[in-house]
């Protein structure tokens, strides 16, 4: 089996496919390159024979220490029912 990276006309990796044989054709406007040692990530680029992984996702925002994390009161508690 062979793993191919599917690359659009801008050099962005838009998909990865695993094929047996050579009967698969990429979508119009795309090319493929066989992955060897390093798997390519969707969102990365492959331009002039150079693979560049996609950027890392941004870090999550810090948690506000002043945020009230206690559970909300139930309707019964609000209405004074037991």
N, C-alpha and C positions, 0 to 999 in steps of 0.2 A: 504494500500500500504506500501511496505517496501523499504527502500533505502539501497543498498549494496555497499560497497567499494570493488573493484576488485583489488586484490593484487598479484603481480608477485612473482616469486620464490626468489627474493632478498629482499622482504618486501616493495617494492615501490608500491604505489597506482597508478594504471594505468588507472582506469576508475571508474565511479559511475553509478549504474543502479537503476531504480525504477521498482519494480516488483509487480504484484498482484498474490498471491498464491506462489507456490514453484516449478514451472515448468521450471525455467531458470537454465542453467548450465553454469558455467564460462568457458572461453577458457582453453585449455590444458595447464597445468603448473601454473595455477592461482587458487587462493582461494578467498573466499569472507568473509566479516565480516559485520554484520548488524550495520548500523549507528544508534545511539540512540540520545543523546542530542546535540552532536557536529557534524556538517557535516565534513567529511574528504575532504581534498583538493587533487586533482590529483597532483602527484609529491611528496607528503608527504610519510611517511613510517608508517607501522604498524608491529612492531616486538615484539614478546613475549608479546602481548597484550597491547603494549604501542604505542599510536598514536603520531607522531611527524610531525608538519606541514612542508611544503617545505620552503626553505630559501626565504627571501624577495628578490625581484629583486633589482639589483644594482641601486643606485641613478643616475639620468641622469648627464652627464658632465656639468660643469658650462658653462654659456654663456660667450663668449669672448666679453668683453666690447668694444674692438677695432674693432669688426667686423662691416663692413658696411652693414646696414640693409635697406638702401634706395633702391627703386626699380631700376632695371637696365634700361638704356635708350633704347628706341625703335629704330628700324632701321631708322625710319623717323627722329628722333632727331639726330642720328649719321650722317646721310647724309645731314642734314640741310633742309630737306623738311618740309613744314608747314602743 
